[in-house]
Amino acid sequence: MVAIINGITTLFAALPQLETNGDSRLGTSDAPQLGDCVGVEGNALSLNSDADTTIPWGDRTVNNSNQYQDTPNTGETRYYDFTLSYAKLSPDGVERDMIVVNDMFPGPTIEANWGDWIEVTVKNNLDEGTSLHWHGLLQKTTPWADGVPGVTQCPIAPGASYVYRFQADLYGSSWWHSHYSAQYSAGAVGPMIIHGPKQYTRDIDLGPVLLTDWYHRDYISIVEDIVGTDTAKVIPAAQPDNALINGKNNFDCEFADPGQKCISNSGLSKFNFNEGRSHILRVINSGSDAVMYFSIDEHELEVVSVDFVPIMPYKTNVIALGVGQRMDVIVEGIGKEGSNYWMRSHMAQGAGCTGVAHPENDQALAVVFYDGALPTSVPTSKGYEFPDPCIEASISETEPVYQITPDTNPATTFELNIGLRQTEAGNLEWPVNDSSFRVDFSDPVLLGAYNGRVDYPENWNVYNEYDNKTTRFVVINNTPSSHPMHMHGHNFFVLATGDGLSWDGEISRPSNPTRRDTQIVAPFSFIVVQIEANNPGIWGFHCHIAWHVSAGLYIQTLEQRSEIMANKEIPVQFEQTCDAWNEWTKTHEVIQIDSGLRMMHIRERSEYYNSLLRG
């Protein structure tokens, strides 16, 4: 039975790479290995063998530097050109309309050194708006580059371009993705690797491993069902059809919808291991809904980093990642010459999970090859048992290497109660403190803050931290679903997690709590997180399940308002992007179905907005 897992009787790919993933090289034998850092020309460098290489981050180490306060300035800028367009691809053998960047899925890998600047020119060749978010980076001094339409910018209009320039102010593994509606679920995603100090040694950096739940429908029709009035459609719409590893998997065409073009054995991702050597894998949940359990048959995983935070290493057979979470793992090459093994990414289906559309397609497979293994030989390796709940590693296991002790008396505390309800019209929404988030694409909150605005509509969910230096969030989940809560502009301290709807005040490892940017709150449970409010801007805090944020599970914090107003460096292109967007909406109807009760048509901007924009 192992040999025919997921219907696989051969590793021969029935579809060429161009039809499954376009110009992407991830998941192929041509995927590049990464170095210790990036050279001036973008080439991979080893700090051990390249004797003339200057360490870009100087004498900073994991143990001696606070990466939130001591970001180097390398003087280097890494330039990228991204073009968003439509394409028909078949990542799992089922052809569908997708949104891709530079004709590839997954999109291009951004690679930089800690302290570099990154400049990405984004060209929108879609017939809808777009924006890109650089997941996990702090965006200190560049809040307008965070990429959230209606919050930190206007959408990039069709035919227009926008230049994002920001510093690689943290290091580790992450990803970038569209933040316009649920657009990224259609394919507008890619990895982002920031090289920095390491507390571990490894021989080979195999780069990003993107874990993605996958849908065969377009994102607009899914969102329409989820925020619509027919409750019978909500859960089926949110359930993934399949899962992918680096954009690839097979699908049993028996379960394809009528009329769908489906090719069996479309092809799996491949990873080359070396016997007796250590390998780093940068595992990223870049999906829309599912918690992913990741493993490699008969191999042990040593976890050395969560999100952008190096941790005290621990070993396990299986890791769990909610949407937006990342783990760097070291895998020793214990296989023999000629052997191969399954790599697996299993979509959780237990408590707090949405479930899957086809239980037969509940996991993605890839293949680990050792030297001499036949490329078409199907592995017969034995897998580990997967847990099923939608939770991640205990915070007791994820202790940061660099110790930071949070303030035990924060200046501000917000209690955030997550709910689930139907409106009088029958629409589903996920409110926070009884308010479901709305956004006005043409009126970015950041612009209002620059111009001294104090009051915002209630359903914009703006929480003012004023000029306080520490903020604590007690998040209480009153729903039967898990929520991976992601914060923009910060790594937060995870002070506590627990069952029940109240916190007793106890802090886990108070001298050095877990730090990360995404933390799951389980059903009918709570999490307590805290930030040092030292990053002036407007920062989102939201569930990273695409369909939940679409239905309103989003707040935004106004941080250090006086410093926002004092910053006069807002780029000219901020105004130009809003001008282009509003000019486009004069002649095009923009249907905004997200975070709202009904279809809302974006109108020409208000006189109020004009007055703000012109100062």
N, C-alpha and C positions, 0 to 999 in steps of 0.2 A: 504493500500500500504506500510506503514511503516514496517509491519510485514514481508513483503517479499522483503525487500531491498536487492539488489545484489543477488536476487534469494534465500535468506535465509528463510527457513520455519522451521528450527530446528538448535539448537546449538550443536547437537550431531556430533562429529568429525568422519568422515568416514574413516580417515586414522590415524594410530598410530603415536605418536611423532617420533619414530625412522625412519619412512618413510618420514615425512615432514621435520624434522629438525635434524635428527641424535641424538647426545647426548646432544644437547642444552636444557637448562631448561628455557630459557627466554620465556615468553608468556604462561607459565603453572602455575598451582597452587603451584608448587614446586619451583618457582623462588624465590631466597632468597631476603629478605629485607636487606637494608644496614644500617650500624651504622653511628655514627658520625666520627669514625676513624677506622683504622685497627689495631688489636693487633699484638703482636710479632708472633703469630702462624697463622696470617691471618684471625682471627675471628673478627666479627663485635663488636665494643664497643660503648657504650653510654657515653658521657662525663657528662651527668646529673645523671645517675643511677649507673655507675661504679665508686664508690667513690675513689678507689685506682688508677684510670687511670690518668697517667700524660699526659697533653696535648702535643702531639708530636711537635707542632709548637711554644710551649712556650707561651709568652704573646703577640704574634702578633695577631692583629685583622684586619678585613676588613678596619676599619677606620684609623688605626695607622701605617700600614706597606705598603711600596711600594714593591709589590711582584716581581718586576723586579730587585730590588737591594738588597733585604733582604731575600733571600731564606734560610730557616733553613737547618741544616744538622743533620738529626735524627740519623745517624749511622746505619740505618736499610736498608737492601736490600731485595726486593721482587723478588723471582725467579719464572720464568715460562718456561715451555718447550712447544714449538709449533711445530707441524708437519703438513706440507701442503701436501694434497693428493687429488685425484679425488674421487668423489662419485656421485651416482645417488640419488637425493632427489626430493621431490614434495612439496615445501613450500606453493604453492597455489593449489595443486592438479594436476598440470601438471608436469610430471616427466621430468627432464632434467639433463644433465651432469653438475656437479658443481666442484668448487675448494673449499675445506673446510679446516679448521684448527682444529686438534684434533677431527676429525669426527663429527663436529657440525657446524650448521649454525643457527643463527649468531655464530661467534667464541667466545672463552673464554673471560670473563670479566677480564681486568686488574684492580686491585684495590690497591691503595697505599695511603700513607699520604704525604702531602706537605713536601718536603725535603728528602723523602726516595729516595733510588736508586732502579731502576728497571732493572733486567737482564733477557732478554728473549733469550733462545737458540732456533734458528729456524732451523728446519730440512726440507730440500726440497725433498719430495718424488714425485715431478712432473717430467715430461719429458721436461720441459722448465725452464728457469730461473725464479727467483723471488726475491723480497725484501719487507720489511715491513716498513711503515712510521707511526710515532706516532704523530698524527695530533694535531697541536697547541702547542706542547712543544717547548721550546726555543733551547734546545740542546747546552746550553752554556758549553763550554770546551769539548763538544763531537760532533762536527759537522759530524764526520764520522758515527754517529748513526742515521742520519736523514732518511736514507733508500731510497734514490733516485738513481736508477742504472744509471751509466754514469755521475752522478753529484757528489754524495758523496761516492759511492762504485761501484764495479763491481757487477753484479747480482750474487746471490747464485746459483751455478751450480746444476743441478740435482744430487741427491745423497749426496750433501755437506751440511754443517751446517755453521751457522754464529751466533755469540753471540752479541746481542745488549745490551749495558749497558749505561744507561743515568739516569739523575736525574729528579724526578718529580718536576720541577722548577716552575710550576704554579699549580693552583688548580681549581677544578670544573669538568665539564663533557666534554668528548670528545670520540674519537674513534681511532682505529688503522686500517690500511688497506694495502693491497698490493699496491706498487707503480710501479710495472712492467707492462708496457702496460696498458690495461684496465682490467687487471686480477681481480681487486676487484669486478667488476660487476658480476663475476661468483660465488661470495660468500666468498672471503677471506677478511672478515671484522669482527670487534668486538668492543664492548664498552671499554672505559678506564675512570675510575672514580678516581680522585685525591681528597682526603678529605682535607679540610682546614677550615679556619675561615668562619663563616657565619654571615650575618647581619639579619637573619630571624630565626624564630622558626618554627618547624614542629614536628609532632608526629611520622610520618611514612615515611621512605625513600623507595619508591618502585623501585628505581634504574633506569636503562636505558630504554628508549623507542625509539627504532631504527625505523626510517621511511625510507623505501626503495622503489624506483621504481624498477620494476622487468621485466626481459626479459626472454623469453622462448628459445631464440637462444643462442649459445655460443658467447663469446665476440670476438673471432677472426673473425668470419664471419660478425659480426656487423661492426667491424672496417674496414674490407675489403670493405664493401659496402660504408661506410662513406668516406673513402679516395680514393675510386675507381673513375672510369671515367663515370659511368652511374649515372647521377645526379638524375634520377627518383627514384633511390634506397635510396638516402641519408636521406631524412626526414622519410620515413617509417622505415628505419633501426634504427633510433634514438628514435623512439616513443616507450615508454614502453608498455608492454602487460598488466601489472597489478601493484598493489602497495601492500606493506606488512607492518605490524606493528610487530616488534620483530620477523620477519621472517615468518609471517603467514598471510594468507588471503584465501578466497574462489575465485574460478574462474568459470565463466559460460562456461561450456565445449562446448556449442554450437559454441563458437568462437575459439576453439582449432584448430590448423592446422591439416590437414589430416595426419594420422599416429601418432599423439601425444597421449601418454597415459594420460588420464585426468580423475580424480575422483571428482565429485561435493561434496561440503560441506566437504572439507578436514579438516577444523578446524580453529578456530580463537584464537587469543591471549586473555588472561583473566587477569584482574587486580582486586584485592580484596580491597575495600574501607571500612572504618569504619565510621559509622554515628557520626557526631559531632567532628571528628578529622581531622587534616590537613595532607596532603600528598604532598611529593615532587616528581615530575616526571622530569627526566633528558632527554629531548627530543632532538634527534640527527637526522639530515638528513644524512644518510649514503648511499644515492642513487648515481646514475650515471648521471642524467639529470634534473629531475623535481624539481621545487619549490613545497614544500609541505605545505599545510594549515592544521593545526592540531586543533582539538577541542574535547571537551567532552560535549555531549548533556546536556543542562540545567545547566551546571556548569560554573563557572567563573575561569579564569586562572590568577594568579598573577605572573608576570615575575620578577625574582630576579637576573638573570644572563644571559649574552649573551657570547657565546664562553667561554673563561676562565676569564671573567671580571664580578665581582659583580656590579649590577647597582641599582639605586634608583627604588624601586618596582613600577610597574604600572599594572593595571588590564585591561583585555580584554577578549573577548569570543573566539577569533581565533588568532593564531599566524602563521607567515609565516617563513619558513626556506629554504634557498637555499642550494645546495649541500655543505656539510662540516660545515654548521652552527649549533649551538646548543643554546638551551634555557632551563634553569631550571625554572620550574613553580610550584607554590604552589596551590593545589586544596583542598578546604574545602569539607568535607563530608556532603553534604546537603541532601543526599538521606535518605530515611527511610528504616527500616528493611524490607527485602524481595524485594527491588527494584533493578533494573538494568538499565544500560544506554549504548548507543553506544558511543564508542570512534572512531573518524574518522580522517583519513589522506587523504586529497584530492589533487590530482595532478593538478596544475594550467594549464590552457589551453588558457589563454588570450594573451595579447600583450607580445612579447618576448619569448613565450614558444614554445617548440617543439610540444606539443600536445601529445595525447595518441593513441595507435593503436585501442583500443576498447572503445568508449565513455561509454559503459555500465559498464566497469570495471575501472572507473576513480578514485576510492577511495578504501582505505583499511579500514576495520572495525575490531574493537576489542570490548570486552565487559567489562564494569565495574560492578562488583557484590558487593552488600551490604550484610551483614550478613542475612542469611535466604533466599536469593534469590535462586530459583530453577536453577540448573546448565544448564538445557536445555531450559529454558524459553527465548523466543526471545524478546528483548527490544522493547518497543513501544514509546520510547522517541523521542522528536522533536529536530532536528538538527538546527544549525545556518546556515545562508547563507554564502557561501564562496566567497571572492573576486576572481578575475581570473588572474590579471596580475602577471608576474614573478618578483615581487619585495618583499622586506622584510620590517620590521618595520622602520618607520622614525627615523633618527638619533636624532631627537628632543626628542624621547621617551627613548633612551638608554643612560642615563647619568651615568657614573661610580660613585660608592660610594667614592672611593679614588681619590682625585683630582690630576691630573698631567697636567701642562700647557706646551704645546709644544713650541719649538723655532719658532718664526715667521720669522726667516731669515735662512732657511736651507742652508747648505754648498753646497749641490748638489740637482738639480731638473732634473728629467727625464720626458719627455712627451712621453707617450706610446699610439700610435694610433692602435687600434684593427681594422683589416680589414677582409674581406671575399672575396676570389677570386678562380678562376680556373687557373691552370697552363696551359701551352701550350699543355700538354698531356691530359688535361681534368680533372685532379685530384682536389678535393676540399681541400683548406687549410685556416686556420685562422692565418694570419701573424700578428706580432706586429712590427710596423714601417717597414712594407714591408719585414719582414724576418720571415719565418716559421721555427720553432725550429727543430733541429735535435739533436740526441744524439749518441755518440759512447760508447756503453756499456763497451768496453775494455779500455777506456781512461777517467777515472773519472776526472772531472774538479778540484775537491778538491786536488787530488794527484798532478796535475800540479801546482796548487797554492802553495802547500807545497814546491815544488822544484823550485819555482821562475819563473814559466811561466807567461808571460805578455800578449802575443798575442794568440788569439783563433780564429778558423774559424768563419766567420761572422754569419753563420746559427746556431751556438751554442747559440747565443743571450746572451752573457756575458756582463753585464753592470758593469763597474769597479767603485766602490765608493771610491777607494783609501783609505786614512786614515781619511776621513771626518767623522764628528761625527753625522750629521743629513742628511737625504735624503728624498726628497719629490717626489712622483709619481703622475703625472696628467694623469689619464687614460681616454682616449676618445674612446668611442664605436661608430664606424662608421657603425655598422651592425644592422639588425632588430632583433637580438637575445639578451637576457639577459645573463650576464656572472658573476657567483659567483667567484670573484677574491680572491684567497687564497695565503697568504704569509707564507713561512717557516721561522722559526727562530725568529719570531717577533709577538707581537701584534702591530698593527699600529694604529695611530690616524686617524680617519675619519674626515677630515677637512671640506669637502663639498661634496654634491651630487646635481645633477641637470639635467634638460633637456637641450638639445642643445650640441654643439660641442666645446664650449669654457667656461672657468671659469672666473668669474669677480673678483676673488681674495677674496671674502667674505668667512669668516670661521664661521661655525656653532658652537656656544658655545665655543669661543676661549680659555677660561680659563680652560675648562674641556671637551674636545670633546670626542665623542664615541671612545672606543678602542675595537678592536676585531681582529681576524686573517682572517676573510672571509667577504667580502662586495660585494653585487651585484651591477654591473653597468648595468643600464637599456638600452634598445635600443636607439640609437642615443642620448646618454646622457654621462655624465662624473661623475667620482668620483675623489677626491683628498685625498690621504693618505700620511702619513709621519711616518718615523721610527727614533728612536735613534740608529744610526749605531754603536752599541757597542758590537756586537756579531761576532767575527771573524769567517768567514766561507763562504761557497757558498750556497746561499739561493734561492730557487725557488719562483717565483711569477707567478701564472698561473690561468687560468679558471679551476674550479673544475668539470665542466661537462666533463666526461670521454672522450667523443667523440671529444670535442673541443681541449683538450690538446693533444689527439692523432693526431689531424690534425694541430698541431704546435703552439697553443696559450699558450706559455710558455717563460718566460725569467728567467735568473738567475743573481743574484747580487753577485759580488765579494767584500766582506766586510772586511776592515782592513787587507789588504794583507800582510803588514809587520808583523803583529802579527800572521797570519797564518804561515808564513815562520819561525817565531821564536819558534813555538810550536813543540817540538821534541817528543811529546807523542803519535804520530800516532800509533795505535795498529799494532802488527805484523800480526794479522789476516786480516788486510786490504790487505797486499801483498798476503797472502795465498789465500784469496778469489778471487783475480784477477788471480793468478796462476791457481786455480782450474777451473775458468770460461774459461780461454784461453786454457787450456788443453782439456776441454770438447768440445770447438768449433773446435778443430782440426779434430775431427771425427764426428761432428754433425753440420748440417746446421741450423743456427739460422735465422729464417725469421722475420725480424723486419719491420712491416708494419706501425708502429706508427710514427707520426711526420715526414713523408717523402713523396716523390712523387711516390715512387714505392717500390716494394720489394727490400730490401737491405740485402745482405748476409754478416753477420759478418765474417770477415776473421781473420787469425792469427794476433796477435797484431804487431804493427809496431816496427821498430828498435827504433824509438823515444820513444815509450812507455816503451820499455825495458830499455832504458837509464834512464828514469825518475824513474822507479820502483827500479832500483838498485842504484839510487843516483849518 
